[in-house]
Amino acid sequence: MRRFLTLPDVAEALNISLSQTRALIKTGDVEGIQIGGRGQWRVEEAKLDEYIERQYAAQRASRATAAPAAQPASPAQDEAGSARS
């Protein structure tokens, strides 16, 4: 069975403010639905998990592109990569 979270639940899970949570919903970063006559927002737990996984993937990609190129050999190493005596 699907489990739906309220916006305060999502805010708590992500350790962010309620207004930040609303912004994530409004921009579509986190997928939510409005339920009931008052249009209360709910986020399926699986959708929150997907958002978190996308954030992890974006961080990994960011780190991979920011990683420095291969370091040149230090003066203490010859061209073969072995240490000089």
N, C-alpha and C positions, 0 to 999 in steps of 0.2 A: 504494500500500500504506500502511496506517496505521502511524504511528510512535508507540510508547508510551514514556513516560518513567517512570523510577523517582522516588520521592519526593525523594531527594537531588538528582536532576536538576531537578525542579520548584523545589526550594528554591534551587538555584543560579541558575536562570533568573529567579526573582523576587527574588533577593538577600535571602532571609529564612531563618530557622532551620528546621530539620527539624520541630521541635515546632509552629511556626507553620503549616508546610505540612500537617502532620497535622490541625491544627485546621480548616484550610480544607476538607480532605476530609471531616472528621467533620460539619461544619455544612452541607456540600453546596454551598458557594460554588464549589469546584472539583470537577468531577465525575470520579470515579475508579472503578476496578473492582479487585476482588481476583482474583488469578490464581494457580493452582497449589495444591498441597497445603498449603503454609504460609501461604496467603492474602496473598501479597505485593501491595501496592498498585501500580497502574500508572495513569498519566494519559495519555490520548490527547493528542498534541500539539495537535490541533485544539480540544480542550476547554480546554486551557490558553490558547490564543489567544482563545477566546470569553470566558474569564474576564477576560483583560487588556482586551479591547474593552469589556466591561461596566464595568470599573473606569474606563476613560477616559470612557465615556458618563456615568457617575455624577459624575465630576469636572467635566465640562462642564456638566451640569445644576446642580450645586452652585454653580458660578461664575456661571451665568446668573441664579439666584435670589438670589444675594448681591450682584449688581451694583447699584450705587447708581442711583437714579432719575435722569432727565435733570437735568443741572446747570443751575441758573438762570443767566440772563445776568449777566455781571459788571457792576459799575457803569460800566465804560468802554464798554459797549455799549448802544445804544438798543433799543427794543422790536423793531425790524426785524432786529436782530442785527448791524448794521454798527457799526464802531468810531466813536466820537465824536472830533471834531477839537478 
